[in-house]
Amino acid sequence: TYVTRVHFADGVLEEALRSEIEVNKKKRPLIITDQPHLKNNIAERIFAGLPVRVSAEVFDNVAELPTEEAARQVADVYHATGRDLLIAFGESAAIDLAKVSRVAIAHELPLSTFSLAQGGSRRIGDNLPDLYAIPNICGFGSAVSAYAPVVPSASERTRIMCRKLIPTVTICDPTLTLGAAPAVSASAGADAIARCIEVYLSPGFNPPADGIALDGLSRAVGNLYRVLDDREHVSARREMMAASLNGALALQKGLGATHAIGNALETVMGKSLDAGSLSRLVLPGVLRFNADAAKEKYQALRHILGIRPRQSLADGVEAFLDDLPLPRRLSEMGVRAKQISAAARLASSDLATVNSPRSVSSQDLLSIMEAVK
């Protein structure tokens, strides 16, 4: 029950889902996921986990980034069919849509009214519907967090941040990640490593978050290549899911420049980018930039990663991530040179840069991205 109620165990999905629905007397859930996830065994297990007298409706019009239009569509279905619960499963896009849809269900105002930039969290009431989140291997960025991106119109992108957005229940079942493709597993691992490192390096005072982040990093470092070598390695999958959960829980402390760069590039490009691939490319440069400002904390990270005495933390992290089956340049992800310049300016004003151990400018961020363009 740290941050929210979390079920975590091998094969726990059906039991946890059934018990939560029954205990909370829910009867008519609206399930939110994308079409590909409706065709895999996770969907089969979710429907099998619903109690007999429960009648479910499905919403599968999930885009890369949640839009206000989609959230309003979810709200319309929710009200028109008399739903009493949201269940979101799969990647972050589905869970984020469910989170902003909770606001749309409870409020008629434009979602931009509730944005972080406009101080909108105080406008969000206590009458949001319950949300059960079931993340897959790439869904943890949203599964226990208090924020979600939303696209109010074709030319905008904003974020809503409020503790009331945190899912009511999160169900973590490592068996849902068995057989995941190497690139997907690598991305999830790189994302978890970046989150844990940046949370730990954030200058705020939050010992519990630091401990959770270091524990998550240790689990990821010890098991990432094990899951790449054996796609059915249950214990390694469990450890990697725990690492991803830790990285998401520790977000209570905040993130840094790597996250700011990702947000900015997605805004400039108008689409979602693979967070793990971005982290693999950008994190070493961010670590080089912050080296002089975070020397003491770097020692703990060096120890977990097993970095040689004469090797820098940035070089050690880069070497550890080097063999992952992920893009090796930003250009391979479709990022163009002019977009990098625009993203640098945008990233410098991102709230995540406030958590950087060292003050960072748009030129600093541009240099970091230029090195891997």
C-alpha positions in Angstrom: 0.0 0.0 0.0 2.9 2.4 -0.7 1.4 5.2 -2.9 -1.5 3.0 -3.8 -2.7 -0.6 -3.3 -0.5 -2.9 -5.3 -0.9 -6.7 -5.9 2.4 -8.2 -6.9 2.9 -12.0 -7.4 3.3 -14.5 -10.2 -0.1 -15.4 -11.6 -2.0 -13.0 -9.3 -4.0 -11.3 -12.1 -7.2 -13.3 -12.0 -7.4 -13.6 -8.2 -6.6 -9.9 -7.5 -9.0 -8.6 -10.2 -11.8 -10.8 -9.0 -11.3 -10.0 -5.3 -11.1 -6.2 -5.8 -14.3 -6.2 -7.9 -16.2 -8.3 -5.4 -15.0 -6.5 -2.3 -15.8 -3.1 -3.8 -19.1 -4.3 -5.2 -18.4 -3.3 -8.8 -20.7 -4.7 -11.5 -20.1 -2.8 -14.8 -16.5 -2.1 -15.6 -15.3 -0.3 -18.7 -12.1 -1.9 -19.9 -9.6 0.4 -21.7 -6.9 -1.0 -23.9 -5.6 -0.9 -27.5 -6.7 -3.3 -30.2 -3.5 -5.5 -30.2 -3.8 -6.2 -26.5 -7.4 -7.4 -27.0 -6.0 -10.2 -29.1 -3.5 -11.6 -26.7 -3.6 -13.9 -23.7 -3.7 -11.0 -21.2 -7.1 -10.0 -22.4 -8.3 -13.6 -22.1 -7.0 -13.7 -18.5 -8.6 -10.4 -17.6 -12.0 -11.6 -18.9 -11.5 -14.9 -17.1 -10.9 -13.0 -13.9 -14.1 -11.1 -13.9 -16.8 -12.4 -11.5 -19.7 -14.3 -13.2 -22.3 -11.5 -12.8 -20.1 -8.7 -14.0 -20.9 -7.1 -17.4 -17.9 -5.5 -19.1 -17.8 -2.9 -21.9 -14.6 -2.3 -23.9 -13.1 0.9 -25.3 -10.1 0.2 -27.6 -9.6 3.5 -29.5 -6.3 4.2 -27.8 -3.8 6.4 -29.5 -0.1 6.9 -28.7 -0.9 10.0 -26.6 -4.3 10.5 -24.8 -6.4 13.2 -26.5 -9.2 15.2 -25.0 -11.5 13.8 -27.7 -10.7 10.2 -26.7 -11.2 11.0 -23.0 -14.6 12.6 -23.8 -15.5 9.5 -25.8 -14.6 7.3 -22.8 -16.7 9.5 -20.6 -19.7 9.3 -23.0 -19.5 5.5 -23.0 -19.1 5.4 -19.2 -22.2 7.5 -18.6 -24.4 6.1 -21.4 -23.8 2.5 -20.4 -23.9 3.0 -16.6 -20.4 1.9 -15.8 -19.0 1.9 -12.3 -15.3 1.2 -12.7 -12.4 1.7 -15.2 -9.9 -1.1 -15.9 -6.9 -0.2 -18.0 -4.3 -2.7 -19.2 -1.3 -2.8 -21.4 1.1 0.0 -22.1 1.2 3.5 -20.6 -1.0 5.0 -23.4 -4.0 3.0 -22.3 -3.4 3.7 -18.6 -2.8 7.4 -19.2 -6.0 7.6 -21.3 -7.9 6.0 -18.4 -6.4 8.5 -15.9 -7.4 11.6 -17.9 -10.8 10.0 -18.7 -11.5 9.9 -14.9 -11.3 13.7 -15.0 -13.5 13.9 -18.1 -16.1 11.6 -16.5 -16.3 13.8 -13.4 -16.0 17.2 -15.0 -17.4 19.0 -18.0 -14.7 21.7 -18.3 -12.0 21.4 -21.0 -9.1 19.2 -19.8 -6.6 22.0 -20.3 -8.3 23.7 -17.3 -6.9 20.9 -15.1 -3.4 21.1 -16.5 -0.3 21.4 -14.3 0.6 24.7 -16.0 -2.7 26.2 -14.9 -2.6 24.8 -11.4 -5.5 22.6 -12.2 -5.0 19.9 -9.6 -7.0 21.9 -7.1 -10.0 21.9 -9.5 -10.1 18.1 -9.6 -12.9 16.8 -7.2 -13.1 13.7 -5.1 -15.7 12.0 -7.3 -13.4 10.4 -9.8 -14.3 6.8 -10.7 -12.1 4.0 -9.5 -9.3 2.8 -11.8 -7.6 -0.6 -11.7 -4.4 -0.5 -13.7 -2.8 -3.7 -15.1 0.5 -2.7 -16.7 2.4 -4.9 -19.1 6.2 -4.7 -19.3 6.1 -1.1 -20.7 3.2 0.3 -18.6 4.8 1.2 -15.3 5.5 4.8 -16.1 1.7 5.3 -15.6 0.6 2.5 -13.3 1.4 4.2 -10.0 2.1 7.8 -11.0 0.1 11.0 -10.3 0.4 12.5 -13.7 -0.7 11.9 -17.3 -0.1 13.7 -20.6 -3.0 14.8 -22.7 -3.4 16.5 -26.1 -6.3 19.1 -25.9 -6.0 19.9 -29.6 -3.8 19.1 -32.7 -1.3 21.9 -31.8 -1.1 21.4 -28.0 0.2 19.0 -25.4 -0.1 19.4 -21.7 0.1 17.4 -18.5 -2.4 16.8 -15.7 -0.8 16.2 -12.3 -2.8 15.3 -9.2 -2.5 12.6 -6.5 -6.2 11.8 -7.3 -5.1 10.4 -10.7 -3.1 7.6 -9.2 -4.9 4.3 -10.0 -6.9 3.0 -7.1 -5.4 -0.5 -7.6 -2.4 -1.7 -9.5 -2.0 -5.3 -10.4 1.5 -6.5 -11.2 1.8 -10.0 -12.5 5.3 -11.0 -13.8 3.8 -13.8 -15.8 2.3 -11.2 -18.1 5.8 -10.3 -19.4 6.9 -13.9 -20.3 7.9 -14.2 -23.9 8.3 -10.4 -24.5 10.4 -9.6 -27.5 14.1 -8.7 -26.7 13.7 -5.1 -27.9 10.6 -4.6 -25.7 12.4 -6.1 -22.7 15.5 -4.1 -23.3 13.5 -0.9 -23.6 11.6 -1.6 -20.3 14.9 -2.3 -18.6 16.7 0.8 -19.9 13.7 2.9 -18.8 13.7 1.4 -15.3 17.5 2.0 -15.0 17.1 5.7 -16.1 14.2 6.3 -13.8 16.0 4.8 -10.8 19.3 6.7 -11.4 17.6 10.1 -12.0 15.3 9.8 -9.0 18.4 9.0 -6.8 20.4 11.9 -8.2 17.5 14.3 -7.7 18.7 16.8 -5.0 15.5 16.7 -3.0 15.6 15.0 0.5 13.6 11.8 0.3 15.4 8.8 1.8 12.6 6.4 1.2 12.5 7.2 -2.5 16.3 7.0 -2.7 16.2 3.5 -1.1 13.5 2.4 -3.5 15.4 3.7 -6.5 18.7 2.0 -5.5 16.9 -1.3 -4.9 15.2 -1.0 -8.3 18.5 -0.3 -10.0 20.2 -3.3 -8.4 17.4 -5.6 -9.6 17.5 -4.2 -13.1 21.3 -4.4 -13.4 21.3 -8.0 -12.1 18.5 -9.3 -14.4 18.2 -7.3 -17.6 20.5 -9.5 -19.7 19.1 -12.6 -18.1 15.7 -11.9 -19.5 17.2 -11.1 -22.9 19.0 -14.5 -22.9 15.9 -16.4 -21.8 12.5 -14.9 -22.6 10.7 -17.4 -20.2 13.0 -16.8 -17.2 10.2 -16.3 -14.5 12.4 -15.2 -11.6 14.3 -12.7 -13.8 11.1 -11.4 -15.2 9.8 -10.9 -11.6 12.9 -9.0 -10.7 12.6 -6.8 -13.8 9.0 -6.1 -13.0 10.0 -5.2 -9.5 12.7 -2.8 -10.8 10.1 -1.1 -13.1 7.7 -0.8 -10.2 10.4 0.7 -8.0 11.3 3.2 -10.6 7.7 4.3 -10.9 7.1 4.4 -7.2 10.2 6.5 -6.6 8.9 9.1 -9.0 7.3 10.8 -6.0 10.7 12.5 -5.6 10.9 13.6 -9.3 13.0 13.0 -12.4 15.7 14.9 -14.3 17.1 16.0 -17.6 16.7 12.7 -19.4 12.9 12.8 -18.7 12.7 16.4 -19.7 14.4 15.7 -23.1 12.0 12.8 -23.7 9.0 15.1 -23.0 10.3 17.8 -25.2 11.1 15.5 -28.2 7.6 14.0 -28.0 6.0 17.4 -27.9 8.0 18.7 -30.9 7.5 15.5 -32.9 3.8 15.2 -32.0 4.1 11.5 -31.2 5.1 9.1 -28.5 8.7 7.9 -28.5 10.1 4.8 -26.9 11.2 5.9 -23.4 13.8 3.1 -23.0 15.5 3.8 -26.3 15.7 7.5 -25.5 17.1 6.8 -22.0 19.7 4.5 -23.4 20.9 7.3 -25.7 20.6 10.3 -23.5 21.3 9.1 -20.0 25.1 8.8 -20.4 25.4 12.4 -21.6 23.2 13.6 -18.7 25.5 11.7 -16.3 28.6 13.4 -17.8 27.0 16.8 -17.4 26.1 16.2 -13.7 29.4 14.5 -12.7 30.9 17.4 -10.7 27.6 18.2 -9.0 26.8 14.7 -7.7 30.2 13.0 -6.9 29.1 11.5 -3.6 26.0 9.9 -5.0 27.8 8.6 -8.0 29.7 6.2 -5.7 26.6 4.2 -4.8 25.7 3.9 -8.4 29.2 2.8 -9.4 29.0 0.1 -6.8 25.7 -1.3 -8.0 26.9 -1.3 -11.6 30.3 -2.8 -10.8 32.1 0.0 -12.6 35.9 -0.1 -12.6 37.8 2.5 -10.5 39.2 4.4 -13.4 36.0 4.3 -15.5 33.5 7.2 -15.2 30.0 6.5 -14.2 28.7 7.8 -17.5 31.1 5.5 -19.5 30.1 2.5 -17.3 26.4 3.1 -17.8 27.0 3.5 -21.5 29.0 0.3 -21.7 26.3 -1.6 -19.7 23.6 -0.4 -22.1 25.6 -0.8 -25.2 24.6 -4.3 -26.1 20.9 -3.7 -25.9 19.0 -4.3 -29.1 17.8 -0.6 -29.3 18.5 2.3 -31.7 22.0 3.7 -31.5 21.2 7.3 -32.7 18.3 9.7 -32.3 18.1 9.7 -36.1 17.2 6.0 -36.0 14.1 7.0 -33.9 13.0 9.5 -36.6 14.4 12.6 -34.8 15.6 15.3 -37.2 18.2 18.0 -36.5 15.8 20.9 -36.4 13.6 19.1 -33.9 16.6 18.7 -31.6 17.1 22.4 -31.4 13.4 23.0 -30.7 13.3 20.3 -28.1 16.3 21.7 -26.3 14.5 25.0 -25.8 11.4 23.3 -24.6 13.2 20.9 -22.3 15.0 23.7 -20.5 11.6 24.9 -19.1 10.4 21.4 -18.2 9.7 21.0 -14.5 11.9 17.9 -14.5 15.0 20.0 -15.0 14.4 21.6 -11.6 15.4 18.2 -10.2 18.8 18.2 -12.0 21.8 18.1 -9.7 23.2 20.9 -11.7 21.5 23.8 -13.3 20.9 23.0 -17.0 20.4 25.4 -19.9 18.9 24.8 -23.4 22.5 24.9 -24.8 23.5 22.1 -22.4 20.5 20.0 -23.4 21.2 20.7 -27.0 24.8 19.4 -26.6 23.6 16.2 -24.9 21.3 15.5 -27.8 23.7 16.5 -30.5 26.2 13.9 -29.2 23.8 11.1 -30.1 21.9 12.6 -33.0 
